[in-house]
Amino acid sequence: MRLKKPALLLCVALMPTAGLGDEIWVSNEKSDTVSVIDVDTLEVVREYPVGERPRGITFSRDYSHLYICASDSDSVQVMDVATGEILHDLPSGADPEQFALHPNDRLLYIANEDDAVTTVVDTETHRVITQINVGVEPEGMAVSPDGKVAITTSETTNMAHWIDTETNTIFANTLVDARPRHAEFTDDGSKLWVSSEIGGTVTVFNTADQSEITKIAFEITGVHPDKVQPVGVELNHDNSLAYVALGPANHVAVVDTATYKVLEYVLVGRRVWHMAFSPDDSKLFTTNGVSGDVSVIDLSNHKAIKSIKVGRFPWGAVARPTE
């Protein structure tokens, strides 16, 4: 039997957002909530109840709505950011894990792990445009900056599937190492980074011809190689550095994107999943599932400066500028 959300949570969730600073929004997989962190104070200022097992989260282009993959509710929820109210659910397909919003701010591309499909949903009409058959256990999802290509990664098939967004058909399949979890385009769309959790690597592709440029491996002194499990990947504002969350290795790798060499490793909380930059690019926030907290990394020196307690098993993170 599921317990009711405590009354205090509901009261906190109804606090207005006006007048606050930049924020990081975090999905908490096992407490069915979204926590909001003030970037200036580095404190949780609000927490909202959402659907079951929230994972992937993203904002609309104007930051007025938050889309939430409520995986165990088999839906994508749409939240009014100003009030924290869930406005409606979108028909997402079974077990949505991650998604990507098209640059047109209208189409959502959703990876449905249980059904081995990518679902395309129109957020204005609330209709499913199509479902695209992909590999087994799709999770990672990305759309190129020009909106022409969508990527789905399938964990069991060990592939990145390249989808033409005009025809919604797959035009290429590229192998990666075991259990790909995340896909990330560079800002100019020329390269694609794909993390492989069990393979322990990140593969970088040339998007023009889908060829492999390089494969990056990781080695941390004192950490068993089996614990080095890349998941989230984020590129900084000028795409000169890539940050890779290494799961139960409890570190974030800092990679030079010109040489593809690992520059250093930053110790964070336990079982680091995903990350989000502060809107001013001065800090990186990491979600640490097992320790139930968010680590804050100062990007001027790559040191973790604070741990912020959030809900149970934080998973996704996304930034919201308020000005």
Phi, psi and omega per residue, in radians:
M1 nan 2.322 -3.134
R2 -1.471 2.371 3.141
L3 -1.385 2.621 3.076
K4 -1.258 2.647 3.065
K5 -1.170 2.414 -3.140
P6 -1.119 2.593 -3.099
A7 -1.046 -0.606 -3.122
L8 -1.067 -0.685 3.129
L9 -1.035 -0.754 -3.117
L10 -1.149 -0.656 3.127
C11 -1.158 -0.776 3.137
V12 -1.101 -0.650 -3.084
A13 -1.142 -0.377 -3.085
L14 -1.612 0.079 3.089
M15 -1.132 2.446 3.141
P16 -1.215 2.735 -3.112
T17 -1.711 -0.190 -3.041
A18 -1.080 2.477 3.013
G19 1.468 -0.025 -3.133
L20 -1.590 2.904 -3.115
G21 -1.456 -2.994 3.083
D22 -1.013 2.695 -2.990
E23 -2.364 2.733 2.919
I24 -2.074 2.188 3.133
W25 -1.803 2.335 -3.002
V26 -2.240 2.262 3.046
S27 -1.545 2.362 -3.119
N28 -1.940 1.862 -2.927
E29 -1.077 -0.659 -3.023
K30 -1.834 -0.115 3.039
S31 -1.885 0.021 3.066
D32 0.971 0.834 -3.135
T33 -2.434 2.904 2.948
V34 -2.127 2.172 3.100
S35 -1.709 2.536 3.128
V36 -2.050 2.145 -3.116
I37 -1.879 2.279 3.031
D38 -1.377 2.162 -3.064
V39 -1.158 -0.543 -3.116
D40 -1.330 -0.817 -3.088
T41 -1.536 -0.299 -3.084
L42 1.002 0.738 3.097
E43 -2.253 2.659 3.016
V44 -1.296 2.154 -3.095
V45 -1.865 -0.365 3.099
R46 -2.648 2.769 3.032
E47 -2.557 2.317 -3.053
Y48 -2.067 2.385 3.004
P49 -1.308 2.427 3.133
V50 -2.381 -2.911 -3.125
G51 -1.247 -3.072 -3.023
E52 -1.381 2.303 3.096
R53 0.958 1.102 3.105
P54 -1.226 2.356 3.126
R55 -2.257 -1.622 -3.118
G56 -1.073 2.407 3.065
I57 -2.439 2.580 3.069
T58 -2.751 2.734 3.136
F59 -1.721 2.695 2.877
S60 -1.154 2.887 -3.033
R61 -1.086 -0.522 3.130
D62 -1.660 0.107 3.092
Y63 1.118 0.324 3.129
S64 -1.489 -0.381 -3.135
H65 -2.253 2.511 3.039
L66 -1.952 2.231 3.051
Y67 -1.687 2.364 -3.031
I68 -2.275 2.153 2.995
C69 -1.380 1.733 3.063
A70 -1.577 1.512 -2.893
S71 -1.035 -0.832 -3.095
D72 -1.382 -0.158 3.006
S73 -1.631 -0.035 -3.134
D74 0.922 0.776 -3.126
S75 -2.665 2.757 2.916
V76 -1.834 2.083 -3.126
Q77 -1.614 2.603 3.113
V78 -2.041 2.051 -3.099
M79 -1.843 2.421 2.956
D80 -1.351 1.969 -3.047
V81 -1.125 -0.549 -3.099
A82 -1.201 -0.529 -3.056
T83 -2.051 -0.307 -3.052
G84 1.409 0.100 -3.123
E85 -1.403 2.373 2.994
I86 -1.364 2.004 -3.060
L87 -1.369 -0.743 -3.135
H88 -2.991 2.946 3.030
D89 -1.830 2.557 3.033
L90 -1.765 2.575 3.124
P91 -1.295 1.816 -2.918
S92 -1.786 -0.226 -2.905
G93 1.512 3.026 -3.044
A94 -1.329 2.410 3.011
D95 0.877 1.108 3.044
P96 -1.207 2.286 -3.119
E97 -1.910 -1.043 3.061
Q98 -2.234 2.819 3.103
F99 -2.608 2.968 3.079
A100 -2.463 2.378 3.124
L101 -1.584 2.238 3.098
H102 -1.097 2.600 3.094
P103 -0.995 -0.315 3.085
N104 -1.309 -0.022 3.078
D105 1.148 0.310 -3.058
R106 -2.182 -0.763 -3.059
L107 -1.638 2.305 3.038
L108 -1.854 2.297 3.040
Y109 -1.831 2.073 -2.940
I110 -2.093 2.259 3.061
A111 -1.529 2.101 -3.128
N112 -1.867 1.776 -2.991
E113 -1.079 -0.792 -3.034
D114 -1.242 -0.469 -3.040
D115 -1.785 -0.065 -3.121
A116 0.977 0.748 3.104
V117 -2.391 2.776 2.903
T118 -1.860 2.155 -3.133
T119 -1.750 2.305 3.092
V120 -1.865 2.095 -3.064
V121 -2.087 2.375 3.027
D122 -1.513 2.000 -3.067
T123 -1.282 -0.273 3.117
E124 -1.512 -0.763 -3.126
T125 -1.583 -0.209 -3.101
H126 1.097 0.565 -3.119
R127 -2.005 2.583 3.004
V128 -1.361 2.129 3.113
I129 -1.325 -0.821 3.131
T130 -2.907 2.912 2.963
Q131 -2.192 2.309 -3.050
I132 -1.944 2.157 3.108
N133 -1.210 2.219 3.122
V134 -2.235 -2.830 -3.132
G135 -1.329 -3.102 -3.067
V136 -1.350 2.315 3.129
E137 1.023 1.107 3.069
P138 -1.196 2.473 3.081
E139 -2.390 -1.019 -3.075
G140 -1.199 2.584 -3.100
M141 -2.612 2.341 3.093
A142 -2.630 2.657 3.018
V143 -2.195 2.360 -3.104
S144 -1.108 2.693 -3.119
P145 -0.996 -0.538 3.113
D146 -1.514 -0.022 3.076
G147 1.347 0.096 -3.049
K148 -1.511 -0.373 -3.057
V149 -2.294 2.346 2.974
A150 -1.977 2.564 3.132
I151 -2.103 2.291 2.940
T152 -2.094 2.318 3.040
T153 -1.803 2.379 3.133
S154 -1.943 2.137 -2.976
E155 -1.159 -0.670 -3.074
T156 -1.559 -0.588 3.090
T157 -1.343 -0.321 3.117
N158 1.057 0.848 -3.117
M159 -2.387 2.710 2.849
A160 -1.833 2.194 -3.129
H161 -1.763 2.217 -3.075
W162 -1.747 2.071 -3.016
I163 -1.984 2.238 3.004
D164 -1.344 2.027 -3.043
T165 -1.315 -0.255 3.081
E166 -1.338 -0.704 -3.107
T167 -1.795 -0.220 -3.065
N168 0.961 0.781 3.061
T169 -2.216 2.638 3.101
I170 -1.377 2.244 3.114
F171 -1.949 -0.142 3.082
A172 -2.793 2.626 3.025
N173 -2.275 2.228 -3.115
T174 -2.150 2.329 -3.137
L175 -1.325 2.482 2.988
V176 -2.304 -3.107 3.119
D177 -1.330 3.117 -2.927
A178 -1.086 2.345 3.016
R179 1.074 1.172 3.053
P180 -1.159 2.343 -3.050
R181 -2.035 -0.472 -3.006
H182 -2.587 2.558 3.074
A183 -2.256 2.444 -3.085
E184 -2.528 2.153 3.042
F185 -1.467 2.600 2.901
T186 -1.217 2.825 -3.059
D187 -1.079 -0.537 3.128
D188 -1.543 -0.016 3.085
G189 1.325 0.092 -3.053
S190 -1.404 -0.355 -3.101
K191 -2.351 2.683 3.080
L192 -2.227 2.263 3.081
W193 -1.834 2.281 3.127
V194 -2.249 2.166 3.116
S195 -1.570 2.516 3.093
S196 -2.137 1.882 -2.975
E197 -1.104 -0.966 -3.091
I198 -1.347 -0.566 3.079
G199 -1.181 -0.400 3.108
G200 1.295 0.419 -3.061
T201 -2.353 2.930 2.936
V202 -2.187 2.240 3.118
T203 -1.799 2.373 3.104
V204 -1.961 2.239 -3.102
F205 -1.973 2.622 2.914
N206 -1.489 2.060 -3.041
T207 -1.273 -0.335 -3.114
A208 -1.125 -0.675 -3.115
D209 -2.288 0.168 3.115
Q210 1.077 0.375 3.128
S211 -1.452 2.649 3.123
E212 -1.383 2.212 3.087
I213 -1.507 -0.834 -3.113
T214 -2.843 2.916 3.040
K215 -2.283 2.225 -3.046
I216 -1.835 2.241 3.056
A217 -1.924 2.880 -3.034
F218 -2.309 2.499 3.125
E219 -2.518 2.092 -3.097
I220 -2.047 2.191 3.129
T221 -1.012 2.215 3.101
G222 1.499 -0.024 3.137
V223 -1.980 2.230 3.141
H224 -1.118 2.409 -3.122
P225 -0.959 -0.535 3.140
D226 -1.121 -0.374 -3.129
K227 -1.554 -0.129 3.122
V228 -1.495 1.710 -3.008
Q229 -2.247 1.611 -3.112
P230 -1.093 2.358 3.102
V231 -2.227 -1.610 -3.091
G232 -1.255 2.552 3.066
V233 -2.310 2.276 3.067
E234 -2.338 2.436 3.097
L235 -1.830 2.421 -3.105
N236 -1.260 -3.138 -2.917
H237 -1.078 -0.558 3.113
D238 -1.841 0.190 3.100
N239 1.053 0.413 3.105
S240 -1.464 -0.399 -3.130
L241 -2.283 2.489 3.000
A242 -2.000 2.436 3.096
Y243 -1.974 2.232 -3.055
V244 -2.123 2.115 3.085
A245 -1.373 2.212 -2.998
L246 -1.851 0.493 2.975
G247 0.981 -2.263 -3.065
P248 -1.204 -0.057 2.983
A249 -1.272 -0.251 3.053
N250 1.079 0.540 3.112
H251 -2.375 2.740 2.931
V252 -1.941 2.231 3.079
A253 -1.528 2.449 3.074
V254 -1.893 2.059 -3.017
V255 -2.031 2.308 3.029
D256 -1.340 2.079 -3.051
T257 -1.356 -0.193 3.082
A258 -1.425 -0.680 -3.086
T259 -1.865 -0.256 -3.056
Y260 1.083 0.464 3.069
K261 -1.689 2.489 3.067
V262 -1.345 2.132 -3.109
L263 -1.476 -0.690 -3.127
E264 -2.937 2.966 3.092
Y265 -2.152 2.386 -3.113
V266 -1.951 2.157 3.120
L267 -1.298 2.244 3.120
V268 -2.280 -2.753 -3.130
G269 -1.323 -3.057 -3.022
R270 -1.464 2.277 3.092
R271 1.099 1.161 -3.092
V272 -1.296 2.229 -3.061
W273 -1.772 -1.188 -3.027
H274 -2.347 3.101 -3.000
M275 -2.563 2.784 3.008
A276 -2.582 2.396 3.051
F277 -1.390 2.546 2.947
S278 -1.136 2.649 -3.114
P279 -0.987 -0.464 3.118
D280 -1.603 0.101 3.077
D281 1.112 0.377 3.134
S282 -1.649 -0.311 -3.065
K283 -2.407 2.711 3.028
L284 -2.155 2.253 -3.119
F285 -1.867 2.232 -3.111
T286 -2.004 2.431 3.079
T287 -1.634 2.165 -3.069
N288 -1.999 1.770 -2.957
G289 -1.059 -0.900 -3.014
V290 -1.239 -0.668 -3.139
S291 -1.461 -0.125 3.042
G292 1.123 0.644 -3.104
D293 -2.525 3.054 3.072
V294 -2.091 2.184 3.054
S295 -1.567 2.483 3.105
V296 -1.926 2.085 3.135
I297 -1.821 2.193 3.027
D298 -1.359 2.041 -3.042
L299 -1.367 -0.126 3.081
S300 -1.318 -0.456 -3.133
N301 -2.377 0.057 3.137
H302 0.975 0.784 3.058
K303 -2.023 2.405 3.030
A304 -1.324 2.140 -3.012
I305 -1.856 -0.275 -3.127
K306 -2.829 2.640 2.999
S307 -2.019 2.222 -3.085
I308 -1.986 2.089 3.133
K309 -1.266 2.277 3.099
V310 -2.189 -2.545 3.124
G311 -1.423 -2.952 -3.099
R312 -1.416 2.262 3.122
F313 0.945 1.130 3.041
P314 -1.047 2.460 -2.996
W315 -2.220 -1.164 -3.087
G316 -1.715 2.775 3.092
A317 -2.600 2.485 3.118
V318 -2.641 2.540 -3.075
A319 -1.654 2.608 3.071
R320 -2.332 1.890 3.021
P321 -1.303 2.541 -3.103
T322 -1.849 -0.023 3.077
E323 -2.277 nan nan
